[in-house]
């Protein structure tokens, strides 16, 4: 089992890298977040894209 530690503050760099390493297509930020949600990396795209 692979454990991925996620740091939201560095998300802009980590998410495209993670998707690329999985062989996924890297696209716009919202598309990357939607794909990460479908893959189970994040719980909600809306929560991650919301400003604090």
N, CA, C and O atoms as CSV, one atom per row, in Angstrom:
chain,resi,resn,atom,element,x,y,z
A,1,UNK,N,N,0.843,-1.178,0.000
A,1,UNK,CA,C,0.000,0.000,0.000
A,1,UNK,C,C,0.886,1.238,0.000
A,1,UNK,O,O,1.879,1.303,0.725
A,2,UNK,N,N,0.517,2.225,-0.822
A,2,UNK,CA,C,1.252,3.475,-0.898
A,2,UNK,C,C,0.534,4.532,-0.083
A,2,UNK,O,O,-0.678,4.701,-0.208
A,3,UNK,N,N,1.269,5.235,0.743
A,3,UNK,CA,C,0.711,6.324,1.537
A,3,UNK,C,C,1.222,7.627,0.953
A,3,UNK,O,O,2.427,7.813,0.783
A,4,UNK,N,N,0.307,8.520,0.650
A,4,UNK,CA,C,0.679,9.814,0.087
A,4,UNK,C,C,0.383,10.882,1.123
A,4,UNK,O,O,-0.765,11.054,1.533
A,5,UNK,N,N,1.408,11.593,1.546
A,5,UNK,CA,C,1.220,12.703,2.464
A,5,UNK,C,C,0.989,13.949,1.632
A,5,UNK,O,O,1.755,14.250,0.717
A,6,UNK,N,N,-0.066,14.667,1.954
A,6,UNK,CA,C,-0.467,15.797,1.131
A,6,UNK,C,C,-0.320,17.095,1.891
A,6,UNK,O,O,-0.783,17.209,3.026
A,7,UNK,N,N,0.314,18.066,1.285
A,7,UNK,CA,C,0.504,19.385,1.879
A,7,UNK,C,C,-0.246,20.384,1.011
A,7,UNK,O,O,0.214,20.734,-0.076
A,8,UNK,N,N,-1.396,20.841,1.487
A,8,UNK,CA,C,-2.233,21.734,0.689
A,8,UNK,C,C,-1.496,22.999,0.266
A,8,UNK,O,O,-1.747,23.510,-0.826
A,9,UNK,N,N,-0.600,23.516,1.090
A,9,UNK,CA,C,0.091,24.755,0.752
A,9,UNK,C,C,1.019,24.589,-0.458
A,9,UNK,O,O,1.345,25.571,-1.124
A,10,UNK,N,N,1.441,23.369,-0.741
A,10,UNK,CA,C,2.309,23.119,-1.893
A,10,UNK,C,C,1.548,22.408,-3.001
A,10,UNK,O,O,2.158,21.838,-3.906
A,11,UNK,N,N,0.225,22.436,-2.937
A,11,UNK,CA,C,-0.627,21.715,-3.870
A,11,UNK,C,C,-0.362,22.071,-5.324
A,11,UNK,O,O,-0.407,21.190,-6.184
A,12,UNK,N,N,-0.089,23.327,-5.622
A,12,UNK,CA,C,0.074,23.748,-7.003
A,12,UNK,C,C,1.220,23.028,-7.694
A,12,UNK,O,O,1.200,22.878,-8.916
A,13,UNK,N,N,2.212,22.582,-6.946
A,13,UNK,CA,C,3.337,21.855,-7.540
A,13,UNK,C,C,3.161,20.344,-7.427
A,13,UNK,O,O,3.575,19.606,-8.322
A,14,UNK,N,N,2.558,19.880,-6.353
A,14,UNK,CA,C,2.483,18.451,-6.103
A,14,UNK,C,C,1.437,17.742,-6.950
A,14,UNK,O,O,1.683,16.634,-7.427
A,15,UNK,N,N,0.287,18.352,-7.145
A,15,UNK,CA,C,-0.788,17.676,-7.845
A,15,UNK,C,C,-0.429,17.338,-9.292
A,15,UNK,O,O,-0.612,16.188,-9.692
A,16,UNK,N,N,0.069,18.273,-10.096
A,16,UNK,CA,C,0.459,17.894,-11.464
A,16,UNK,C,C,1.544,16.811,-11.481
A,16,UNK,O,O,1.520,15.927,-12.336
A,17,UNK,N,N,2.481,16.875,-10.554
A,17,UNK,CA,C,3.533,15.859,-10.490
A,17,UNK,C,C,2.936,14.497,-10.169
A,17,UNK,O,O,3.275,13.503,-10.811
A,18,UNK,N,N,2.054,14.446,-9.186
A,18,UNK,CA,C,1.414,13.190,-8.802
A,18,UNK,C,C,0.618,12.607,-9.963
A,18,UNK,O,O,0.706,11.411,-10.237
A,19,UNK,N,N,-0.151,13.439,-10.642
A,19,UNK,CA,C,-0.935,12.961,-11.786
A,19,UNK,C,C,-0.019,12.455,-12.894
A,19,UNK,O,O,-0.272,11.407,-13.489
A,20,UNK,N,N,1.033,13.196,-13.161
A,20,UNK,CA,C,1.980,12.804,-14.199
A,20,UNK,C,C,2.643,11.470,-13.880
A,20,UNK,O,O,2.797,10.623,-14.760
A,21,UNK,N,N,3.033,11.284,-12.624
A,21,UNK,CA,C,3.663,10.021,-12.226
A,21,UNK,C,C,2.713,8.837,-12.375
A,21,UNK,O,O,3.151,7.707,-12.589
A,22,UNK,N,N,1.416,9.097,-12.261
A,22,UNK,CA,C,0.416,8.044,-12.444
A,22,UNK,C,C,0.070,7.837,-13.910
A,22,UNK,O,O,-0.711,6.946,-14.243
A,23,UNK,N,N,0.651,8.661,-14.798
A,23,UNK,CA,C,0.353,8.535,-16.221
A,23,UNK,C,C,-0.924,9.251,-16.629
A,23,UNK,O,O,-1.454,9.024,-17.717
A,24,UNK,N,N,-1.413,10.115,-15.751
A,24,UNK,CA,C,-2.622,10.879,-16.035
A,24,UNK,C,C,-2.268,12.133,-16.828
A,24,UNK,O,O,-1.141,12.624,-16.770
A,25,UNK,N,N,-3.258,12.646,-17.573
A,25,UNK,CA,C,-3.074,13.883,-18.320
A,25,UNK,C,C,-3.087,15.060,-17.349
A,25,UNK,O,O,-3.992,15.169,-16.522
A,26,UNK,N,N,-2.097,15.937,-17.442
A,26,UNK,CA,C,-2.038,17.147,-16.616
A,26,UNK,C,C,-2.666,18.273,-17.424
A,26,UNK,O,O,-2.346,18.467,-18.596
A,27,UNK,N,N,-3.562,19.010,-16.782
A,27,UNK,CA,C,-4.322,20.036,-17.482
A,27,UNK,C,C,-4.423,21.286,-16.619
A,27,UNK,O,O,-3.501,21.599,-15.866
A,28,UNK,N,N,-5.532,21.998,-16.725
A,28,UNK,CA,C,-5.732,23.201,-15.911
A,28,UNK,C,C,-5.905,22.816,-14.444
A,28,UNK,O,O,-6.165,21.656,-14.126
A,29,UNK,N,N,-5.761,23.785,-13.565
A,29,UNK,CA,C,-5.850,23.517,-12.126
A,29,UNK,C,C,-7.175,22.867,-11.754
A,29,UNK,O,O,-7.188,21.893,-11.002
A,30,UNK,N,N,-8.284,23.382,-12.261
A,30,UNK,CA,C,-9.589,22.815,-11.904
A,30,UNK,C,C,-9.734,21.395,-12.446
A,30,UNK,O,O,-10.283,20.527,-11.767
A,31,UNK,N,N,-9.248,21.151,-13.658
A,31,UNK,CA,C,-9.300,19.790,-14.215
A,31,UNK,C,C,-8.433,18.833,-13.403
A,31,UNK,O,O,-8.826,17.693,-13.154
A,32,UNK,N,N,-7.249,19.298,-12.991
A,32,UNK,CA,C,-6.375,18.462,-12.161
A,32,UNK,C,C,-7.044,18.130,-10.833
A,32,UNK,O,O,-6.961,16.995,-10.363
A,33,UNK,N,N,-7.704,19.110,-10.226
A,33,UNK,CA,C,-8.394,18.872,-8.963
A,33,UNK,C,C,-9.567,17.904,-9.144
A,33,UNK,O,O,-9.778,17.019,-8.314
A,34,UNK,N,N,-10.317,18.071,-10.215
A,34,UNK,CA,C,-11.427,17.146,-10.484
A,34,UNK,C,C,-10.917,15.719,-10.663
A,34,UNK,O,O,-11.513,14.775,-10.145
A,35,UNK,N,N,-9.826,15.562,-11.388
A,35,UNK,CA,C,-9.247,14.232,-11.598
A,35,UNK,C,C,-8.742,13.649,-10.276
A,35,UNK,O,O,-8.936,12.465,-10.000
A,36,UNK,N,N,-8.093,14.488,-9.462
A,36,UNK,CA,C,-7.604,14.031,-8.156
A,36,UNK,C,C,-8.761,13.593,-7.262
A,36,UNK,O,O,-8.630,12.634,-6.501
A,37,UNK,N,N,-9.885,14.286,-7.351
A,37,UNK,CA,C,-11.065,13.884,-6.572
A,37,UNK,C,C,-11.588,12.535,-7.055
A,37,UNK,O,O,-11.900,11.667,-6.239
A,38,UNK,N,N,-11.688,12.351,-8.359
A,38,UNK,CA,C,-12.154,11.069,-8.906
A,38,UNK,C,C,-11.231,9.920,-8.519
A,38,UNK,O,O,-11.687,8.798,-8.301
A,39,UNK,N,N,-9.926,10.204,-8.435
A,39,UNK,CA,C,-8.961,9.171,-8.069
A,39,UNK,C,C,-8.881,8.946,-6.555
A,39,UNK,O,O,-8.223,8.009,-6.100
A,40,UNK,N,N,-9.546,9.800,-5.781
A,40,UNK,CA,C,-9.572,9.641,-4.335
A,40,UNK,C,C,-8.419,10.300,-3.603
A,40,UNK,O,O,-8.204,10.027,-2.422
A,41,UNK,N,N,-7.665,11.172,-4.287
A,41,UNK,CA,C,-6.549,11.863,-3.638
A,41,UNK,C,C,-7.034,12.987,-2.725
A,41,UNK,O,O,-6.409,13.280,-1.706
A,42,UNK,N,N,-8.142,13.610,-3.093
A,42,UNK,CA,C,-8.737,14.664,-2.273
A,42,UNK,C,C,-10.221,14.358,-2.112
A,42,UNK,O,O,-10.814,13.663,-2.937
A,43,UNK,N,N,-10.818,14.885,-1.040
A,43,UNK,CA,C,-12.224,14.610,-0.775
A,43,UNK,C,C,-13.162,15.446,-1.623
A,43,UNK,O,O,-14.185,14.946,-2.092
A,44,UNK,N,N,-12.830,16.708,-1.824
A,44,UNK,CA,C,-13.732,17.613,-2.531
A,44,UNK,C,C,-12.947,18.689,-3.269
A,44,UNK,O,O,-12.157,19.418,-2.668
A,45,UNK,N,N,-13.169,18.781,-4.563
A,45,UNK,CA,C,-12.544,19.839,-5.357
A,45,UNK,C,C,-13.002,21.200,-4.864
A,45,UNK,O,O,-12.200,22.129,-4.769
A,46,UNK,N,N,-14.280,21.323,-4.551
A,46,UNK,CA,C,-14.818,22.611,-4.097
A,46,UNK,C,C,-14.113,23.081,-2.820
A,46,UNK,O,O,-13.771,24.257,-2.696
A,47,UNK,N,N,-13.899,22.173,-1.881
A,47,UNK,CA,C,-13.225,22.542,-0.638
A,47,UNK,C,C,-11.785,22.989,-0.895
A,47,UNK,O,O,-11.306,23.938,-0.274
A,48,UNK,N,N,-11.105,22.309,-1.802
A,48,UNK,CA,C,-9.700,22.623,-2.066
A,48,UNK,C,C,-9.547,23.926,-2.839
A,48,UNK,O,O,-8.562,24.645,-2.673
A,49,UNK,N,N,-10.534,24.227,-3.690
A,49,UNK,CA,C,-10.439,25.443,-4.500
A,49,UNK,C,C,-10.952,26.676,-3.769
A,49,UNK,O,O,-10.669,27.801,-4.182
A,50,UNK,N,N,-11.706,26.479,-2.686
A,50,UNK,CA,C,-12.255,27.611,-1.927
A,50,UNK,C,C,-11.120,28.373,-1.241
A,50,UNK,O,O,-10.163,27.782,-0.740
A,51,UNK,N,N,-11.251,29.658,-1.235
A,51,UNK,CA,C,-10.239,30.486,-0.562
A,51,UNK,C,C,-10.548,30.522,0.925
A,51,UNK,O,O,-11.712,30.562,1.323
A,52,UNK,N,N,-9.486,30.508,1.759
A,52,UNK,CA,C,-9.688,30.516,3.210
A,52,UNK,C,C,-10.270,31.812,3.727
A,52,UNK,O,O,-10.490,31.953,4.930
